[in-house]
């Protein structure tokens, strides 16, 4: 069933609890990002939206980014997009793959919990890539996190990045439009081979629709080497989340789907072993 819409009071309480400097960076982000209050479209791609701020999170880590790129920080720390992982045994996790790492919000958040884990953080967007690398270093994770500037998709090749007003919604488009920077695309199977990962404890996917190509093309034996997977799924013409559920169940996962509030085509999927 869809996640319950939190009240304004609940959101405000978590906002001030999770972001130590909510009164500065937090409030500025709330002004820049799209919201239900004016200016509803936010202030991305303005001089104000491009302002760089540093978020000091309650658990002690820091994430720096442009205000217009701060939506994933809010998703991870304030909106609780990964609360589905609350039952996971973080101490047992040794390997994590973060596909769509963006500025490193989930990478840093998960590394703080899985203190023994090595993380492969994959992000193709050149606009946010420098912030990912800087945030890994800023939180003393350079020995545990390998950041790779590439995309994961259905097949090996190259693509360009289509960015709209929110960098967190950037899409990887196969081919070459002749005007935008190109990025290498690999598959989940080849990523695991390249990084000599015989098994992965946790995979996180947030890749704006590419999750269908990644998972539906992955051989069953590759999926069977993953212990848990959390994925944000998106509306994609010709696809439905039931396809992801089917292929993951065929690989032996138990699957839970949590649609986003007021949008059944957008949500979070958790696949785990019994």
C-alpha positions in Angstrom: 0.0 0.0 0.0 1.2 3.6 -0.6 3.2 5.2 2.1 1.2 7.5 4.4 1.6 11.2 3.7 3.4 12.6 6.7 1.9 15.7 8.3 3.6 19.0 8.1 4.4 18.8 11.8 6.0 15.3 11.3 8.1 16.5 8.4 9.2 19.6 10.3 10.1 17.5 13.3 12.3 15.1 11.3 13.8 18.0 9.4 15.0 19.8 12.5 16.1 16.5 14.1 18.1 15.1 11.2 19.8 18.3 9.9 21.9 19.9 12.6 22.2 23.2 10.6 18.5 23.1 9.6 18.2 26.8 10.3 20.7 27.7 7.6 21.4 25.0 4.9 18.2 23.2 5.6 15.9 26.1 5.2 17.7 27.3 2.1 17.3 23.9 0.5 13.6 23.9 1.4 13.3 27.2 -0.5 15.2 26.1 -3.6 13.6 22.6 -4.0 10.1 22.1 -5.5 7.5 22.0 -2.8 3.9 22.5 -2.0 4.5 26.1 -0.9 5.6 29.1 -3.0 7.7 29.1 -5.1 6.3 25.7 -5.9 8.7 25.0 -8.8 11.7 26.0 -6.6 14.7 28.0 -7.6 16.8 25.5 -9.5 19.1 26.8 -12.2 19.3 30.3 -10.6 22.3 31.8 -9.0 20.7 31.0 -5.7 20.1 27.3 -6.6 23.7 27.0 -7.6 24.9 28.1 -4.2 27.0 25.4 -2.5 26.1 24.5 1.1 27.2 21.9 3.6 24.7 19.8 5.5 25.6 18.7 9.0 23.6 15.5 9.7 22.6 14.4 13.1 24.7 11.2 12.9 27.9 13.2 12.5 28.6 13.1 8.8 28.5 16.0 6.3 27.3 16.3 2.7 28.1 19.2 0.6 26.3 20.1 -2.7 24.6 22.9 -4.6 21.2 23.7 -3.1 19.5 22.6 -6.3 21.2 19.2 -5.9 20.0 18.6 -2.3 16.9 16.6 -3.0 18.6 13.2 -2.4 20.0 14.6 0.9 16.4 15.2 1.9 15.2 11.9 0.5 17.7 9.9 2.6 17.8 11.9 5.8 14.5 13.6 6.1 11.9 11.8 4.0 13.1 8.4 5.0 13.2 6.8 1.5 15.4 4.0 2.9 13.4 3.3 6.1 12.6 0.0 4.4 16.1 -1.1 5.3 15.4 -0.7 9.1 15.5 -4.4 9.6 18.8 -5.1 7.9 21.8 -6.3 9.9 24.3 -3.6 9.0 27.1 -5.2 11.0 27.1 -8.2 8.7 27.4 -6.2 5.5 30.7 -6.3 3.7 29.9 -5.1 0.2 27.6 -2.4 -1.2 27.0 -1.2 -4.7 25.3 2.3 -5.0 24.1 2.9 -8.5 23.0 6.5 -8.9 25.2 7.7 -6.1 24.6 11.4 -7.0 26.5 13.6 -4.4 26.9 10.6 -2.1 23.9 11.0 0.2 23.2 7.2 0.4 26.8 6.2 0.1 27.8 8.2 3.2 24.6 7.2 5.0 25.0 3.5 4.4 28.8 3.6 5.1 28.0 5.2 8.5 25.8 2.2 9.3 27.7 -0.7 7.6 31.1 0.2 9.3 32.8 -2.9 7.8 31.6 -2.5 4.3 33.4 -1.6 1.1 31.3 0.5 -1.2 31.3 0.9 -5.0 29.6 4.2 -5.7 28.6 4.7 -9.4 27.6 8.1 -10.8 27.8 9.3 -14.4 26.6 12.9 -14.1 29.6 15.3 -14.5 27.7 18.0 -12.7 27.5 16.2 -9.4 30.5 13.8 -9.7 33.0 16.3 -8.0 30.7 16.5 -5.0 30.5 12.7 -4.7 34.3 12.5 -4.6 34.6 15.4 -2.2 31.9 14.0 0.2 33.7 10.6 0.3 36.9 12.3 1.2 35.2 14.8 3.6 33.8 11.9 5.6 37.1 9.9 5.7 35.8 7.2 3.5 38.4 7.1 0.8 39.7 3.8 2.0 36.3 2.2 1.9 34.5 3.8 -1.0 35.5 3.4 -4.7 33.7 6.1 -6.8 33.3 5.3 -10.5 32.2 7.9 -13.1 30.1 5.7 -15.3 26.5 4.4 -15.8 25.0 1.0 -15.3 22.5 -0.1 -17.9 21.1 -2.9 -20.1 24.2 -3.3 -22.2 27.8 -2.1 -22.6 28.3 1.0 -24.6 28.1 4.8 -24.3 25.4 7.3 -23.6 24.8 11.0 -22.9 23.3 12.5 -19.7 19.9 14.3 -20.1 19.6 16.6 -17.1 16.4 18.6 -16.2 16.1 21.2 -13.5 16.8 18.5 -10.8 20.1 16.8 -11.2 18.8 13.9 -9.1 16.4 13.2 -12.0 19.1 13.1 -14.7 18.7 10.2 -17.2 21.2 8.2 -19.1 20.2 8.1 -22.8 21.9 5.6 -25.2 23.6 7.1 -28.2 25.2 10.4 -29.0 23.3 13.6 -29.5 26.5 15.4 -30.6 26.3 18.2 -28.0 26.5 16.7 -24.6 29.3 14.8 -22.8 29.4 11.1 -23.2 29.6 8.5 -20.5 30.6 4.9 -20.5 27.8 2.4 -19.7 28.4 -1.0 -18.2 26.1 -3.8 -17.0 25.5 -5.0 -13.4 27.2 -8.3 -14.3 30.3 -6.6 -15.8 30.5 -4.1 -12.9 30.7 -7.1 -10.5 33.3 -8.8 -12.7 35.4 -5.7 -13.0 35.5 -5.1 -9.3 36.0 -8.8 -8.5 32.8 -9.0 -6.5 31.7 -12.7 -6.3 28.8 -11.6 -4.0 27.2 -8.4 -2.9 25.4 -7.8 0.4 23.4 -4.8 -0.7 22.7 -3.1 -4.0 20.9 0.3 -4.2 19.5 1.5 -7.5 18.2 5.1 -8.0 18.7 5.7 -11.7 15.5 7.3 -13.1 14.0 4.4 -15.1 17.2 2.6 -16.0 16.3 0.1 -13.2 14.2 -1.8 -15.8 17.1 -2.3 -18.2 19.6 -3.2 -15.4 17.5 -5.8 -13.7 15.6 -7.3 -16.6 18.8 -7.9 -18.5 20.8 -9.3 -15.5 21.3 -13.0 -15.7 19.6 -14.9 -12.8 22.9 -16.2 -11.6 24.1 -12.6 -11.1 21.0 -11.6 -9.1 21.4 -14.7 -7.0 24.8 -13.4 -5.9 23.0 -10.4 -4.3 21.7 -10.7 -0.8 19.5 -7.6 -0.7 18.5 -4.9 -3.2 16.7 -1.6 -2.6 15.4 0.2 -5.7 13.5 3.4 -6.5 11.3 2.6 -9.4 9.9 5.2 -11.9 7.2 5.5 -14.5 8.7 4.1 -17.8 6.6 3.7 -20.9 6.0 0.0 -21.7 7.1 -1.2 -18.2 5.5 -1.9 -14.8 7.0 -2.6 -11.4 5.4 -6.0 -11.6 8.2 -7.0 -14.1 10.8 -6.1 -11.5 9.0 -8.1 -8.8 8.8 -11.1 -11.1 12.4 -11.2 -12.1 13.5 -10.8 -8.5 11.2 -13.5 -7.2 12.5 -15.8 -9.9 16.0 -15.2 -8.5 14.8 -16.2 -5.0 14.1 -12.9 -3.4 11.2 -11.9 -1.2 9.9 -8.6 -2.5 8.2 -5.7 -0.9 6.8 -2.8 -2.9 6.0 0.6 -1.3 4.4 3.0 -3.8 5.2 6.7 -3.3 2.5 8.9 -1.7 -0.1 9.9 -4.3 1.8 8.2 -7.1 1.5 4.4 -7.6 3.9 4.4 -10.6 6.8 5.8 -8.4 8.0 4.1 -5.2 10.6 2.0 -3.5 11.1 -1.8 -3.9 13.0 -3.9 -1.3 14.2 -7.4 -2.3 15.8 -9.6 0.3 16.5 -13.2 1.2 14.4 -15.0 3.7 
